[in-house]
Every structure is written in C-alpha cells, then in structure tokens.
Amino acid sequence: MGDPIIHMEIPVTDLNKAKSFYSKVFGWNVDVIPEMNYALFDTGTPLPNGGFNKVDKIVTGGCLPYIRTDDIEKKLKEIEKAGGKSVTKKIEIPQFGWSATFKDIFGNILGLFTPNMK
C-alpha cells in the first residue's frame, strides 16, 4: 500500500467567505481558527480533508484537486449560483468517468469528478 494524501490546502483571502461557499456548495464542515488565520474543512469522508490558508493574493496553477460529485452539471449550477464560475464543461474520461473544472469565489481552479460506476 502506498502513502495516502491526508491533507490539502486551498488558499483563500477570506476564511468566513470560504466557509460559506464550501459549506453551501459541497456540504463541508468548516471550523475557522481566527488566531491561526486558518480554517479546517471536513468533507465527511475519511481522507483527504484539509484546510483553507489565508493569503493576501490568490495565485492559480500548481496542484488541481478534484472533488467527487454525483451530478457535475447540477454542481456547476450550484457553484455559479454561489458566486463561482465554470471553467470547463463536463467531459468524458473514457473508462474512468467524467470531469469538469470551476473557479471558486477566490479564483482558485478546482475540479469535479464523477466516476464511471460500470
């Protein structure tokens, strides 16, 4: 067995806005820790969970985390309603499933993934 991913961080400029957006759209439990300029998020799954680190400016690029969802189109509509934006539409990944990307309210690009359940 390999070493699992156990934590990931998403940079944000406002911890409370991050809590509101990710709780509303994905149902995550977010605990803001003001004295650390940090917030922990719990996705309700064993791993990975992570945190929001407060930064002055968002720089896109680097790692692209994917969030599992059962309905990409529905989730993209929820993201847009909450202030995010679709980047790419749902595309098929043959034999694996479907994916799309979006920008959160801070400008971070993240992915959505629905596995092929065949």
Biopython code that builds the backbone (N, CA, C, O; Angstrom):
import numpy as np
from Bio.PDB.StructureBuilder import StructureBuilder

atoms = [
    (1, "MET", "N", (0.841, -1.175, 0.000)),
    (1, "MET", "CA", (0.000, 0.000, 0.000)),
    (1, "MET", "C", (0.886, 1.238, 0.000)),
    (1, "MET", "O", (1.879, 1.312, 0.724)),
    (2, "GLY", "N", (0.507, 2.208, -0.827)),
    (2, "GLY", "CA", (1.257, 3.462, -0.899)),
    (2, "GLY", "C", (0.849, 4.419, 0.200)),
    (2, "GLY", "O", (-0.094, 4.160, 0.948)),
    (3, "ASP", "N", (1.558, 5.517, 0.290)),
    (3, "ASP", "CA", (1.248, 6.555, 1.270)),
    (3, "ASP", "C", (0.088, 7.405, 0.752)),
    (3, "ASP", "O", (0.177, 7.921, -0.361)),
    (4, "PRO", "N", (-0.998, 7.571, 1.515)),
    (4, "PRO", "CA", (-2.178, 8.316, 1.042)),
    (4, "PRO", "C", (-2.002, 9.818, 1.184)),
    (4, "PRO", "O", (-1.194, 10.285, 1.987)),
    (5, "ILE", "N", (-2.765, 10.573, 0.397)),
    (5, "ILE", "CA", (-2.874, 12.006, 0.614)),
    (5, "ILE", "C", (-3.738, 12.181, 1.858)),
    (5, "ILE", "O", (-4.838, 11.633, 1.927)),
    (6, "ILE", "N", (-3.256, 12.937, 2.841)),
    (6, "ILE", "CA", (-4.007, 13.072, 4.088)),
    (6, "ILE", "C", (-4.524, 14.487, 4.339)),
    (6, "ILE", "O", (-5.379, 14.679, 5.204)),
    (7, "HIS", "N", (-4.031, 15.468, 3.612)),
    (7, "HIS", "CA", (-4.429, 16.852, 3.874)),
    (7, "HIS", "C", (-4.141, 17.674, 2.628)),
    (7, "HIS", "O", (-3.121, 17.467, 1.971)),
    (8, "MET", "N", (-5.024, 18.599, 2.299)),
    (8, "MET", "CA", (-4.732, 19.533, 1.227)),
    (8, "MET", "C", (-5.169, 20.912, 1.663)),
    (8, "MET", "O", (-6.096, 21.057, 2.460)),
    (9, "GLU", "N", (-4.496, 21.931, 1.138)),
    (9, "GLU", "CA", (-4.831, 23.300, 1.487)),
    (9, "GLU", "C", (-5.304, 24.060, 0.255)),
    (9, "GLU", "O", (-4.768, 23.897, -0.841)),
    (10, "ILE", "N", (-6.306, 24.882, 0.457)),
    (10, "ILE", "CA", (-6.835, 25.742, -0.588)),
    (10, "ILE", "C", (-6.634, 27.181, -0.109)),
    (10, "ILE", "O", (-7.167, 27.559, 0.934)),
    (11, "PRO", "N", (-5.873, 27.990, -0.854)),
    (11, "PRO", "CA", (-5.664, 29.374, -0.421)),
    (11, "PRO", "C", (-6.927, 30.218, -0.617)),
    (11, "PRO", "O", (-7.624, 30.085, -1.623)),
    (12, "VAL", "N", (-7.206, 31.077, 0.350)),
    (12, "VAL", "CA", (-8.369, 31.967, 0.288)),
    (12, "VAL", "C", (-7.976, 33.325, 0.868)),
    (12, "VAL", "O", (-7.025, 33.428, 1.643)),
    (13, "THR", "N", (-8.707, 34.346, 0.490)),
    (13, "THR", "CA", (-8.441, 35.677, 1.049)),
    (13, "THR", "C", (-9.387, 36.019, 2.198)),
    (13, "THR", "O", (-9.173, 37.010, 2.897)),
    (14, "ASP", "N", (-10.436, 35.208, 2.404)),
    (14, "ASP", "CA", (-11.406, 35.457, 3.468)),
    (14, "ASP", "C", (-11.908, 34.107, 3.987)),
    (14, "ASP", "O", (-12.612, 33.385, 3.281)),
    (15, "LEU", "N", (-11.543, 33.778, 5.212)),
    (15, "LEU", "CA", (-11.893, 32.473, 5.784)),
    (15, "LEU", "C", (-13.400, 32.284, 5.941)),
    (15, "LEU", "O", (-13.910, 31.191, 5.694)),
    (16, "ASN", "N", (-14.113, 33.319, 6.343)),
    (16, "ASN", "CA", (-15.558, 33.193, 6.539)),
    (16, "ASN", "C", (-16.300, 33.030, 5.221)),
    (16, "ASN", "O", (-17.275, 32.282, 5.148)),
    (17, "LYS", "N", (-15.848, 33.724, 4.173)),
    (17, "LYS", "CA", (-16.455, 33.537, 2.851)),
    (17, "LYS", "C", (-16.177, 32.129, 2.332)),
    (17, "LYS", "O", (-17.038, 31.522, 1.695)),
    (18, "ALA", "N", (-14.978, 31.605, 2.601)),
    (18, "ALA", "CA", (-14.648, 30.231, 2.205)),
    (18, "ALA", "C", (-15.573, 29.253, 2.918)),
    (18, "ALA", "O", (-16.087, 28.311, 2.314)),
    (19, "LYS", "N", (-15.778, 29.488, 4.208)),
    (19, "LYS", "CA", (-16.679, 28.628, 4.984)),
    (19, "LYS", "C", (-18.073, 28.637, 4.374)),
    (19, "LYS", "O", (-18.680, 27.582, 4.191)),
    (20, "SER", "N", (-18.575, 29.806, 4.064)),
    (20, "SER", "CA", (-19.919, 29.923, 3.496)),
    (20, "SER", "C", (-20.019, 29.226, 2.135)),
    (20, "SER", "O", (-20.954, 28.459, 1.903)),
    (21, "PHE", "N", (-19.071, 29.485, 1.241)),
    (21, "PHE", "CA", (-19.106, 28.922, -0.110)),
    (21, "PHE", "C", (-19.000, 27.397, -0.089)),
    (21, "PHE", "O", (-19.846, 26.717, -0.670)),
    (22, "TYR", "N", (-17.978, 26.850, 0.567)),
    (22, "TYR", "CA", (-17.748, 25.403, 0.532)),
    (22, "TYR", "C", (-18.778, 24.636, 1.363)),
    (22, "TYR", "O", (-19.091, 23.489, 1.044)),
    (23, "SER", "N", (-19.302, 25.244, 2.410)),
    (23, "SER", "CA", (-20.372, 24.594, 3.180)),
    (23, "SER", "C", (-21.650, 24.531, 2.354)),
    (23, "SER", "O", (-22.333, 23.507, 2.322)),
    (24, "LYS", "N", (-21.963, 25.641, 1.684)),
    (24, "LYS", "CA", (-23.196, 25.719, 0.896)),
    (24, "LYS", "C", (-23.134, 24.796, -0.317)),
    (24, "LYS", "O", (-24.077, 24.048, -0.575)),
    (25, "VAL", "N", (-22.043, 24.841, -1.056)),
    (25, "VAL", "CA", (-21.966, 24.099, -2.318)),
    (25, "VAL", "C", (-21.663, 22.616, -2.125)),
    (25, "VAL", "O", (-22.248, 21.776, -2.808)),
    (26, "PHE", "N", (-20.754, 22.280, -1.203)),
    (26, "PHE", "CA", (-20.318, 20.893, -1.056)),
    (26, "PHE", "C", (-20.727, 20.233, 0.258)),
    (26, "PHE", "O", (-20.501, 19.036, 0.437)),
    (27, "GLY", "N", (-21.325, 20.990, 1.181)),
    (27, "GLY", "CA", (-21.751, 20.413, 2.445)),
    (27, "GLY", "C", (-20.614, 20.126, 3.412)),
    (27, "GLY", "O", (-20.762, 19.312, 4.324)),
    (28, "TRP", "N", (-19.474, 20.793, 3.218)),
    (28, "TRP", "CA", (-18.331, 20.570, 4.095)),
    (28, "TRP", "C", (-18.541, 21.270, 5.434)),
    (28, "TRP", "O", (-19.153, 22.336, 5.496)),
    (29, "ASN", "N", (-18.034, 20.668, 6.497)),
    (29, "ASN", "CA", (-17.991, 21.297, 7.807)),
    (29, "ASN", "C", (-16.683, 22.084, 7.885)),
    (29, "ASN", "O", (-15.606, 21.516, 7.705)),
    (30, "VAL", "N", (-16.771, 23.388, 8.153)),
    (30, "VAL", "CA", (-15.581, 24.241, 8.190)),
    (30, "VAL", "C", (-15.476, 24.880, 9.564)),
    (30, "VAL", "O", (-16.432, 25.481, 10.055)),
    (31, "ASP", "N", (-14.303, 24.746, 10.184)),
    (31, "ASP", "CA", (-14.035, 25.311, 11.501)),
    (31, "ASP", "C", (-12.966, 26.390, 11.353)),
    (31, "ASP", "O", (-11.791, 26.086, 11.147)),
    (32, "VAL", "N", (-13.380, 27.654, 11.461)),
    (32, "VAL", "CA", (-12.448, 28.785, 11.338)),
    (32, "VAL", "C", (-11.682, 28.933, 12.649)),
    (32, "VAL", "O", (-12.272, 28.926, 13.730)),
    (33, "ILE", "N", (-10.356, 29.068, 12.538)),
    (33, "ILE", "CA", (-9.481, 29.250, 13.697)),
    (33, "ILE", "C", (-8.816, 30.621, 13.541)),
    (33, "ILE", "O", (-7.709, 30.710, 13.011)),
    (34, "PRO", "N", (-9.485, 31.701, 14.002)),
    (34, "PRO", "CA", (-9.004, 33.064, 13.751)),
    (34, "PRO", "C", (-7.571, 33.323, 14.218)),
    (34, "PRO", "O", (-6.802, 33.996, 13.530)),
    (35, "GLU", "N", (-7.215, 32.789, 15.388)),
    (35, "GLU", "CA", (-5.876, 33.066, 15.924)),
    (35, "GLU", "C", (-4.758, 32.458, 15.071)),
    (35, "GLU", "O", (-3.594, 32.831, 15.217)),
    (36, "MET", "N", (-5.104, 31.536, 14.195)),
    (36, "MET", "CA", (-4.105, 30.916, 13.310)),
    (36, "MET", "C", (-4.246, 31.395, 11.857)),
    (36, "MET", "O", (-3.474, 30.980, 10.993)),
    (37, "ASN", "N", (-5.242, 32.278, 11.583)),
    (37, "ASN", "CA", (-5.515, 32.678, 10.197)),
    (37, "ASN", "C", (-5.685, 31.448, 9.325)),
    (37, "ASN", "O", (-5.101, 31.357, 8.245)),
    (38, "TYR", "N", (-6.488, 30.499, 9.799)),
    (38, "TYR", "CA", (-6.619, 29.200, 9.149)),
    (38, "TYR", "C", (-8.015, 28.658, 9.419)),
    (38, "TYR", "O", (-8.673, 29.056, 10.380)),
    (39, "ALA", "N", (-8.454, 27.756, 8.568)),
    (39, "ALA", "CA", (-9.717, 27.056, 8.794)),
    (39, "ALA", "C", (-9.525, 25.608, 8.363)),
    (39, "ALA", "O", (-8.899, 25.340, 7.338)),
    (40, "LEU", "N", (-10.052, 24.693, 9.128)),
    (40, "LEU", "CA", (-10.012, 23.277, 8.779)),
    (40, "LEU", "C", (-11.327, 22.900, 8.121)),
    (40, "LEU", "O", (-12.391, 23.356, 8.541)),
    (41, "PHE", "N", (-11.256, 22.059, 7.077)),
    (41, "PHE", "CA", (-12.503, 21.560, 6.490)),
    (41, "PHE", "C", (-12.548, 20.051, 6.578)),
    (41, "PHE", "O", (-11.536, 19.360, 6.465)),
    (42, "ASP", "N", (-13.768, 19.563, 6.786)),
    (42, "ASP", "CA", (-14.038, 18.133, 6.880)),
    (42, "ASP", "C", (-15.091, 17.817, 5.827)),
    (42, "ASP", "O", (-16.213, 18.320, 5.891)),
    (43, "THR", "N", (-14.727, 16.983, 4.860)),
    (43, "THR", "CA", (-15.629, 16.660, 3.758)),
    (43, "THR", "C", (-16.615, 15.556, 4.121)),
    (43, "THR", "O", (-17.506, 15.234, 3.335)),
    (44, "GLY", "N", (-16.460, 14.980, 5.297)),
    (44, "GLY", "CA", (-17.331, 13.885, 5.697)),
    (44, "GLY", "C", (-16.832, 12.529, 5.235)),
    (44, "GLY", "O", (-17.523, 11.522, 5.391)),
    (45, "THR", "N", (-15.638, 12.496, 4.669)),
    (45, "THR", "CA", (-15.021, 11.249, 4.220)),
    (45, "THR", "C", (-13.734, 11.040, 5.012)),
    (45, "THR", "O", (-13.191, 11.996, 5.566)),
    (46, "PRO", "N", (-13.239, 9.807, 5.076)),
    (46, "PRO", "CA", (-12.034, 9.557, 5.879)),
    (46, "PRO", "C", (-10.832, 10.402, 5.444)),
    (46, "PRO", "O", (-10.201, 11.032, 6.293)),
    (47, "LEU", "N", (-10.502, 10.435, 4.171)),
    (47, "LEU", "CA", (-9.351, 11.190, 3.671)),
    (47, "LEU", "C", (-9.594, 11.578, 2.221)),
    (47, "LEU", "O", (-10.384, 10.901, 1.564)),
    (48, "PRO", "N", (-8.990, 12.589, 1.691)),
    (48, "PRO", "CA", (-8.307, 13.632, 2.450)),
    (48, "PRO", "C", (-9.279, 14.707, 2.890)),
    (48, "PRO", "O", (-10.323, 14.905, 2.268)),
    (49, "ASN", "N", (-8.943, 15.382, 3.934)),
    (49, "ASN", "CA", (-9.606, 16.603, 4.337)),
    (49, "ASN", "C", (-8.531, 17.671, 4.264)),
    (49, "ASN", "O", (-7.485, 17.427, 3.662)),
    (50, "GLY", "N", (-8.733, 18.817, 4.834)),
    (50, "GLY", "CA", (-7.693, 19.820, 4.680)),
    (50, "GLY", "C", (-8.029, 21.122, 5.347)),
    (50, "GLY", "O", (-8.760, 21.177, 6.337)),
    (51, "GLY", "N", (-7.470, 22.180, 4.772)),
    (51, "GLY", "CA", (-7.648, 23.488, 5.360)),
    (51, "GLY", "C", (-7.629, 24.589, 4.325)),
    (51, "GLY", "O", (-7.226, 24.395, 3.179)),
    (52, "PHE", "N", (-8.078, 25.750, 4.766)),
    (52, "PHE", "CA", (-8.007, 26.961, 3.976)),
    (52, "PHE", "C", (-6.940, 27.834, 4.622)),
    (52, "PHE", "O", (-7.059, 28.202, 5.790)),
    (53, "ASN", "N", (-5.907, 28.163, 3.872)),
    (53, "ASN", "CA", (-4.889, 29.057, 4.412)),
    (53, "ASN", "C", (-5.142, 30.462, 3.880)),
    (53, "ASN", "O", (-5.330, 30.657, 2.679)),
    (54, "LYS", "N", (-5.147, 31.440, 4.786)),
    (54, "LYS", "CA", (-5.434, 32.825, 4.418)),
    (54, "LYS", "C", (-4.194, 33.432, 3.774)),
    (54, "LYS", "O", (-3.092, 33.386, 4.320)),
    (55, "VAL", "N", (-4.417, 34.004, 2.590)),
    (55, "VAL", "CA", (-3.336, 34.663, 1.845)),
    (55, "VAL", "C", (-3.831, 36.043, 1.411)),
    (55, "VAL", "O", (-5.029, 36.323, 1.438)),
    (56, "ASP", "N", (-2.891, 36.897, 1.012)),
    (56, "ASP", "CA", (-3.260, 38.226, 0.529)),
    (56, "ASP", "C", (-3.722, 38.197, -0.918)),
    (56, "ASP", "O", (-4.581, 38.982, -1.320)),
    (57, "LYS", "N", (-3.142, 37.277, -1.711)),
    (57, "LYS", "CA", (-3.455, 37.217, -3.136)),
    (57, "LYS", "C", (-3.456, 35.762, -3.596)),
    (57, "LYS", "O", (-2.596, 34.976, -3.199)),
    (58, "ILE", "N", (-4.421, 35.415, -4.430)),
    (58, "ILE", "CA", (-4.523, 34.061, -4.977)),
    (58, "ILE", "C", (-3.669, 33.970, -6.233)),
    (58, "ILE", "O", (-3.765, 34.816, -7.122)),
    (59, "VAL", "N", (-2.844, 32.952, -6.300)),
    (59, "VAL", "CA", (-2.048, 32.662, -7.483)),
    (59, "VAL", "C", (-2.503, 31.307, -8.000)),
    (59, "VAL", "O", (-2.386, 30.303, -7.298)),
    (60, "THR", "N", (-3.025, 31.273, -9.229)),
    (60, "THR", "CA", (-3.518, 30.000, -9.760)),
    (60, "THR", "C", (-2.378, 29.203, -10.362)),
    (60, "THR", "O", (-1.340, 29.749, -10.737)),
    (61, "GLY", "N", (-2.595, 27.902, -10.446)),
    (61, "GLY", "CA", (-1.596, 26.998, -11.001)),
    (61, "GLY", "C", (-1.177, 25.992, -9.956)),
    (61, "GLY", "O", (-1.595, 26.059, -8.800)),
    (62, "GLY", "N", (-0.361, 25.076, -10.371)),
    (62, "GLY", "CA", (0.090, 24.063, -9.425)),
    (62, "GLY", "C", (-0.882, 22.905, -9.357)),
    (62, "GLY", "O", (-1.418, 22.473, -10.377)),
    (63, "CYS", "N", (-1.106, 22.407, -8.162)),
    (63, "CYS", "CA", (-1.971, 21.239, -7.968)),
    (63, "CYS", "C", (-3.417, 21.550, -8.336)),
    (63, "CYS", "O", (-3.893, 22.673, -8.171)),
    (64, "LEU", "N", (-4.101, 20.528, -8.836)),
    (64, "LEU", "CA", (-5.516, 20.666, -9.176)),
    (64, "LEU", "C", (-6.294, 19.593, -8.427)),
    (64, "LEU", "O", (-6.372, 18.453, -8.886)),
    (65, "PRO", "N", (-6.876, 19.945, -7.269)),
    (65, "PRO", "CA", (-7.662, 18.958, -6.536)),
    (65, "PRO", "C", (-9.011, 18.715, -7.209)),
    (65, "PRO", "O", (-9.619, 19.645, -7.740)),
    (66, "TYR", "N", (-9.473, 17.484, -7.186)),
    (66, "TYR", "CA", (-10.773, 17.120, -7.741)),
    (66, "TYR", "C", (-11.705, 16.714, -6.617)),
    (66, "TYR", "O", (-11.313, 15.978, -5.712)),
    (67, "ILE", "N", (-12.935, 17.192, -6.674)),
    (67, "ILE", "CA", (-13.964, 16.897, -5.683)),
    (67, "ILE", "C", (-14.981, 15.961, -6.330)),
    (67, "ILE", "O", (-15.522, 16.262, -7.394)),
    (68, "ARG", "N", (-15.236, 14.838, -5.690)),
    (68, "ARG", "CA", (-16.186, 13.869, -6.233)),
    (68, "ARG", "C", (-17.614, 14.390, -6.068)),
    (68, "ARG", "O", (-17.972, 14.938, -5.025)),
    (69, "THR", "N", (-18.420, 14.210, -7.115)),
    (69, "THR", "CA", (-19.825, 14.586, -7.084)),
    (69, "THR", "C", (-20.614, 13.617, -7.947)),
    (69, "THR", "O", (-20.079, 13.052, -8.901)),
    (70, "ASP", "N", (-21.877, 13.423, -7.618)),
    (70, "ASP", "CA", (-22.721, 12.505, -8.391)),
    (70, "ASP", "C", (-23.303, 13.153, -9.640)),
    (70, "ASP", "O", (-23.690, 12.449, -10.573)),
    (71, "ASP", "N", (-23.372, 14.495, -9.677)),
    (71, "ASP", "CA", (-24.002, 15.187, -10.801)),
    (71, "ASP", "C", (-23.223, 16.464, -11.103)),
    (71, "ASP", "O", (-23.441, 17.494, -10.465)),
    (72, "ILE", "N", (-22.320, 16.396, -12.072)),
    (72, "ILE", "CA", (-21.445, 17.528, -12.387)),
    (72, "ILE", "C", (-22.240, 18.744, -12.841)),
    (72, "ILE", "O", (-21.993, 19.851, -12.363)),
    (73, "GLU", "N", (-23.195, 18.560, -13.758)),
    (73, "GLU", "CA", (-23.950, 19.712, -14.257)),
    (73, "GLU", "C", (-24.699, 20.426, -13.130)),
    (73, "GLU", "O", (-24.702, 21.655, -13.062)),
    (74, "LYS", "N", (-25.331, 19.653, -12.253)),
    (74, "LYS", "CA", (-26.045, 20.235, -11.118)),
    (74, "LYS", "C", (-25.081, 20.984, -10.200)),
    (74, "LYS", "O", (-25.385, 22.083, -9.735)),
    (75, "LYS", "N", (-23.921, 20.387, -9.942)),
    (75, "LYS", "CA", (-22.950, 21.016, -9.052)),
    (75, "LYS", "C", (-22.399, 22.299, -9.662)),
    (75, "LYS", "O", (-22.179, 23.273, -8.941)),
    (76, "LEU", "N", (-22.169, 22.324, -10.985)),
    (76, "LEU", "CA", (-21.700, 23.550, -11.636)),
    (76, "LEU", "C", (-22.735, 24.663, -11.502)),
    (76, "LEU", "O", (-22.367, 25.823, -11.318)),
    (77, "LYS", "N", (-24.017, 24.332, -11.592)),
    (77, "LYS", "CA", (-25.075, 25.336, -11.412)),
    (77, "LYS", "C", (-25.057, 25.879, -9.981)),
    (77, "LYS", "O", (-25.214, 27.082, -9.770)),
    (78, "GLU", "N", (-24.864, 24.992, -8.996)),
    (78, "GLU", "CA", (-24.788, 25.424, -7.595)),
    (78, "GLU", "C", (-23.585, 26.336, -7.385)),
    (78, "GLU", "O", (-23.675, 27.341, -6.680)),
    (79, "ILE", "N", (-22.457, 25.980, -8.001)),
    (79, "ILE", "CA", (-21.233, 26.780, -7.880)),
    (79, "ILE", "C", (-21.471, 28.179, -8.437)),
    (79, "ILE", "O", (-21.103, 29.171, -7.808)),
    (80, "GLU", "N", (-22.086, 28.258, -9.614)),
    (80, "GLU", "CA", (-22.346, 29.559, -10.233)),
    (80, "GLU", "C", (-23.339, 30.372, -9.406)),
    (80, "GLU", "O", (-23.183, 31.586, -9.270)),
    (81, "LYS", "N", (-24.350, 29.719, -8.858)),
    (81, "LYS", "CA", (-25.335, 30.408, -8.018)),
    (81, "LYS", "C", (-24.666, 30.986, -6.760)),
    (81, "LYS", "O", (-25.082, 32.030, -6.258)),
    (82, "ALA", "N", (-23.623, 30.299, -6.254)),
    (82, "ALA", "CA", (-22.914, 30.735, -5.052)),
    (82, "ALA", "C", (-21.787, 31.725, -5.358)),
    (82, "ALA", "O", (-21.087, 32.159, -4.443)),
    (83, "GLY", "N", (-21.602, 32.090, -6.637)),
    (83, "GLY", "CA", (-20.603, 33.093, -6.984)),
    (83, "GLY", "C", (-19.370, 32.571, -7.694)),
    (83, "GLY", "O", (-18.522, 33.362, -8.108)),
    (84, "GLY", "N", (-19.247, 31.248, -7.848)),
    (84, "GLY", "CA", (-18.124, 30.675, -8.593)),
    (84, "GLY", "C", (-18.413, 30.691, -10.085)),
    (84, "GLY", "O", (-19.454, 31.187, -10.516)),
    (85, "LYS", "N", (-17.489, 30.146, -10.873)),
    (85, "LYS", "CA", (-17.652, 30.131, -12.327)),
    (85, "LYS", "C", (-17.197, 28.797, -12.903)),
    (85, "LYS", "O", (-16.216, 28.216, -12.439)),
    (86, "SER", "N", (-17.907, 28.316, -13.911)),
    (86, "SER", "CA", (-17.468, 27.122, -14.653)),
    (86, "SER", "C", (-16.254, 27.501, -15.490)),
    (86, "SER", "O", (-16.213, 28.583, -16.077)),
    (87, "VAL", "N", (-15.270, 26.617, -15.547)),
    (87, "VAL", "CA", (-14.102, 26.837, -16.412)),
    (87, "VAL", "C", (-14.206, 25.920, -17.619)),
    (87, "VAL", "O", (-14.099, 26.372, -18.759)),
    (88, "THR", "N", (-14.416, 24.631, -17.370)),
    (88, "THR", "CA", (-14.634, 23.691, -18.471)),
    (88, "THR", "C", (-15.927, 22.942, -18.226)),
    (88, "THR", "O", (-16.297, 22.680, -17.082)),
    (89, "LYS", "N", (-16.607, 22.601, -19.293)),
    (89, "LYS", "CA", (-17.830, 21.817, -19.191)),
    (89, "LYS", "C", (-17.481, 20.363, -18.898)),
    (89, "LYS", "O", (-16.320, 19.959, -18.970)),
    (90, "LYS", "N", (-18.489, 19.602, -18.573)),
    (90, "LYS", "CA", (-18.336, 18.170, -18.304)),
    (90, "LYS", "C", (-17.793, 17.467, -19.548)),
    (90, "LYS", "O", (-18.333, 17.613, -20.645)),
    (91, "ILE", "N", (-16.722, 16.706, -19.358)),
    (91, "ILE", "CA", (-16.161, 15.900, -20.447)),
    (91, "ILE", "C", (-16.007, 14.458, -19.963)),
    (91, "ILE", "O", (-15.837, 14.206, -18.770)),
    (92, "GLU", "N", (-16.069, 13.535, -20.893)),
    (92, "GLU", "CA", (-15.902, 12.135, -20.536)),
    (92, "GLU", "C", (-14.430, 11.767, -20.527)),
    (92, "GLU", "O", (-13.665, 12.177, -21.400)),
    (93, "ILE", "N", (-14.050, 10.996, -19.538)),
    (93, "ILE", "CA", (-12.724, 10.387, -19.476)),
    (93, "ILE", "C", (-12.989, 8.903, -19.704)),
    (93, "ILE", "O", (-13.374, 8.193, -18.775)),
    (94, "PRO", "N", (-12.786, 8.427, -20.937)),
    (94, "PRO", "CA", (-13.169, 7.052, -21.275)),
    (94, "PRO", "C", (-12.684, 6.026, -20.242)),
    (94, "PRO", "O", (-11.518, 6.024, -19.849)),
    (95, "GLN", "N", (-13.583, 5.176, -19.824)),
    (95, "GLN", "CA", (-13.380, 4.078, -18.879)),
    (95, "GLN", "C", (-13.237, 4.535, -17.426)),
    (95, "GLN", "O", (-13.217, 3.697, -16.525)),
    (96, "PHE", "N", (-13.138, 5.843, -17.177)),
    (96, "PHE", "CA", (-12.953, 6.315, -15.806)),
    (96, "PHE", "C", (-14.128, 7.112, -15.269)),
    (96, "PHE", "O", (-14.494, 6.959, -14.104)),
    (97, "GLY", "N", (-14.729, 7.966, -16.105)),
    (97, "GLY", "CA", (-15.828, 8.793, -15.634)),
    (97, "GLY", "C", (-15.891, 10.108, -16.375)),
    (97, "GLY", "O", (-15.605, 10.174, -17.570)),
    (98, "TRP", "N", (-16.274, 11.171, -15.649)),
    (98, "TRP", "CA", (-16.442, 12.492, -16.237)),
    (98, "TRP", "C", (-15.806, 13.525, -15.324)),
    (98, "TRP", "O", (-15.700, 13.326, -14.114)),
    (99, "SER", "N", (-15.383, 14.641, -15.928)),
    (99, "SER", "CA", (-14.798, 15.710, -15.130)),
    (99, "SER", "C", (-15.179, 17.069, -15.687)),
    (99, "SER", "O", (-15.634, 17.186, -16.825)),
    (100, "ALA", "N", (-14.987, 18.089, -14.870)),
    (100, "ALA", "CA", (-15.159, 19.491, -15.246)),
    (100, "ALA", "C", (-14.305, 20.296, -14.275)),
    (100, "ALA", "O", (-13.879, 19.776, -13.244)),
    (101, "THR", "N", (-14.056, 21.558, -14.599)),
    (101, "THR", "CA", (-13.324, 22.422, -13.680)),
    (101, "THR", "C", (-14.115, 23.693, -13.435)),
    (101, "THR", "O", (-14.946, 24.096, -14.249)),
    (102, "PHE", "N", (-13.840, 24.319, -12.290)),
    (102, "PHE", "CA", (-14.509, 25.566, -11.916)),
    (102, "PHE", "C", (-13.554, 26.454, -11.141)),
    (102, "PHE", "O", (-12.528, 26.001, -10.631)),
    (103, "LYS", "N", (-13.918, 27.745, -11.063)),
    (103, "LYS", "CA", (-13.206, 28.695, -10.205)),
    (103, "LYS", "C", (-14.092, 28.950, -8.993)),
    (103, "LYS", "O", (-15.293, 29.186, -9.126)),
    (104, "ASP", "N", (-13.486, 28.898, -7.812)),
    (104, "ASP", "CA", (-14.248, 29.253, -6.625)),
    (104, "ASP", "C", (-14.335, 30.780, -6.540)),
    (104, "ASP", "O", (-13.873, 31.472, -7.447)),
    (105, "ILE", "N", (-14.907, 31.300, -5.487)),
    (105, "ILE", "CA", (-15.116, 32.741, -5.368)),
    (105, "ILE", "C", (-13.811, 33.515, -5.153)),
    (105, "ILE", "O", (-13.809, 34.746, -5.173)),
    (106, "PHE", "N", (-12.710, 32.799, -4.949)),
    (106, "PHE", "CA", (-11.409, 33.440, -4.769)),
    (106, "PHE", "C", (-10.548, 33.382, -6.022)),
    (106, "PHE", "O", (-9.503, 34.028, -6.085)),
    (107, "GLY", "N", (-10.982, 32.604, -7.029)),
    (107, "GLY", "CA", (-10.207, 32.451, -8.258)),
    (107, "GLY", "C", (-9.411, 31.165, -8.325)),
    (107, "GLY", "O", (-8.712, 30.932, -9.311)),
    (108, "ASN", "N", (-9.496, 30.310, -7.292)),
    (108, "ASN", "CA", (-8.827, 29.005, -7.339)),
    (108, "ASN", "C", (-9.537, 28.121, -8.357)),
    (108, "ASN", "O", (-10.766, 28.120, -8.432)),
    (109, "ILE", "N", (-8.772, 27.375, -9.132)),
    (109, "ILE", "CA", (-9.366, 26.416, -10.058)),
    (109, "ILE", "C", (-9.324, 25.035, -9.410)),
    (109, "ILE", "O", (-8.270, 24.565, -8.983)),
    (110, "LEU", "N", (-10.496, 24.395, -9.344)),
    (110, "LEU", "CA", (-10.640, 23.059, -8.781)),
    (110, "LEU", "C", (-11.417, 22.208, -9.775)),
    (110, "LEU", "O", (-12.069, 22.731, -10.679)),
    (111, "GLY", "N", (-11.342, 20.905, -9.600)),
    (111, "GLY", "CA", (-12.036, 20.002, -10.496)),
    (111, "GLY", "C", (-13.195, 19.290, -9.825)),
    (111, "GLY", "O", (-13.254, 19.168, -8.602)),
    (112, "LEU", "N", (-14.104, 18.828, -10.650)),
    (112, "LEU", "CA", (-15.196, 17.945, -10.229)),
    (112, "LEU", "C", (-15.011, 16.631, -10.950)),
    (112, "LEU", "O", (-14.570, 16.613, -12.100)),
    (113, "PHE", "N", (-15.336, 15.535, -10.299)),
    (113, "PHE", "CA", (-15.175, 14.210, -10.907)),
    (113, "PHE", "C", (-16.332, 13.315, -10.525)),
    (113, "PHE", "O", (-16.721, 13.248, -9.359)),
    (114, "THR", "N", (-16.884, 12.622, -11.519)),
    (114, "THR", "CA", (-17.892, 11.584, -11.305)),
    (114, "THR", "C", (-17.331, 10.298, -11.874)),
    (114, "THR", "O", (-17.093, 10.219, -13.080)),
    (115, "PRO", "N", (-17.109, 9.272, -11.033)),
    (115, "PRO", "CA", (-16.538, 8.024, -11.543)),
    (115, "PRO", "C", (-17.535, 7.239, -12.362)),
    (115, "PRO", "O", (-18.745, 7.329, -12.149)),
    (116, "ASN", "N", (-17.023, 6.473, -13.292)),
    (116, "ASN", "CA", (-17.833, 5.541, -14.076)),
    (116, "ASN", "C", (-18.138, 4.351, -13.170)),
    (116, "ASN", "O", (-17.222, 3.666, -12.716)),
    (117, "MET", "N", (-19.386, 4.110, -12.913)),
    (117, "MET", "CA", (-19.759, 3.070, -11.961)),
    (117, "MET", "C", (-20.026, 1.718, -12.626)),
    (117, "MET", "O", (-20.628, 0.846, -12.000)),
    (118, "LYS", "N", (-19.602, 1.519, -13.858)),
    (118, "LYS", "CA", (-19.824, 0.246, -14.554)),
    (118, "LYS", "C", (-18.932, -0.828, -14.028)),
    (118, "LYS", "O", (-18.988, -1.963, -14.502)),
]
sb = StructureBuilder()
sb.init_structure("model")
sb.init_model(0)
sb.init_chain("A")
sb.init_seg("    ")
for serial, (resi, resn, name, xyz) in enumerate(atoms, 1):
    if name == "N":
        sb.init_residue(resn, " ", resi, " ")
    sb.init_atom(name, np.array(xyz, "f"), 0.0, 1.0, " ", f" {name:<3s}", serial, name[0])
structure = sb.get_structure()
